[in-house]
């Protein structure tokens, strides 16, 4: 039976007074006055508390109850084997090392609730080889797993994951440090929910990975990962908290969708900062990302309805924002403040997009300052561009149709344009595929900087002897090149660079 626990419980304070290896006492948790759901009430865990002092042998819990665990176990495990039972384990300065398996193993239970006692530091460490292949982590549960409290937990994973659940994983508090993990820092086979806590995670694979949905509602998360920083095999939902991905291959990933409705996100990564298989939806929150490939990359729709989004992408091949345009997907900016820099391939807004966007073509160097002013001299944005770029996109509710805007980089004017549609170009795209980005070209028009091969007369569209136009392809009227006049898109204005 799957256990879904999505109600956030406040800081937990347990009162223990017993001594000796085994004793019993009551356990009470104080309500957080900031939580309106439980103001004026106390959350009580009923029943007795059994004190377990670790020694030289493994300990197995076989029945429901509340357990207070202290002491050091140098080569063994704390095991829970209590079918259909609710087990609450309070770690109060426990230090467990198991050279041949998981340090804490929940083999069977209805659910296991792990509480980190306030003011205590708890440590779990495993070995590089396991005797039982079913175990996957230093802290491993085959049942629904909850972690909460105000204390600290330090996990060193030498075999695979640091903390893993074959079922759901819910974290509601604690200071959790993954010192190192051979694969993932946190991993679950079902849904994962993080609502509170302080996390420092160093993992060779993913920092946090859920094989189903992953909900980040709060907490302070810092990740240094070899693969994805935070990812879900289904949908990644971020509604609050602070996420700092200091280093990763990809920052955030949802194999299906990524939905961001709040929180503060900082990303530094090698590949895409945010990636989704079907759709990325940004409604609110603050995102700052620096990466070496696409900044925000959706294989389907990319919809930005609000928030603050700043992206610096280094790739010269791709744009800072990318979506599945070849599949007929949608790219909309309907709100928020967006500054995205990098590459030369401009992603063009869908006709359904509601907020104006400027496409600025420039050859900026690292740390040069972009400035955009309106025709009254008001500075709309002033932003340091931390990586060299040929394309900068800017969208804001302050942009208005009918207004003229001037862009400059490093105090050098790029160009001026009157915004008459949903988007406008300032400057001229140069180099690579970016040369196509300055405006839609008529049939037969060569990109800027390119000429017909020697001996091929400009304007002569006659096919070589023995070759004909494919069936259904109309021959250009007059057999010549169209007029190379102003290149306009529907609902879009362009401008040439400043002279």
Secondary structure, DSSP 4 states (H G I P E B T S, - for coil): ------SPP----------SSS----EEEPPPTT-TTSTT--EEE-S-EEEEEE-SS-EEE-SSEEEEEEEEESS--EEEE-TT-EEEEEEEEEEEEETTS-SEEEEE-SEEEEEE-TT-EEEEEE-SS-S-TT--EEEEESSEEEEEESSEEEEEESSSEEEEESS-EEEEEEEEEEEEESS-SEEESS-EEEEEEEEEEEESS-SEEESS-EEE-S-EEEEEESSEEEEESSEEEE-SSEEEEEE-SEEEEESSEEEEEEEEEEEE-SS-SEEESSEEEEEEEEEEEEESS-SEEESSEEEE-SSEEEEEE--SSS-SEE--GGGT--EEE-SSEEEEE-SS-PPPPPTT--S-EEEEEEEEPTTEEEEEEETTS-EEEEEEE-S-EEEEEEE-TT--TT-EEEEEETTEEEEEEE--SSEEEES---SGGGGGGGSPPPTTPPPTT--PPTTS-TT--PPPTT--PPTTPPPPGGGSPPP-----BTTEE--PPP-
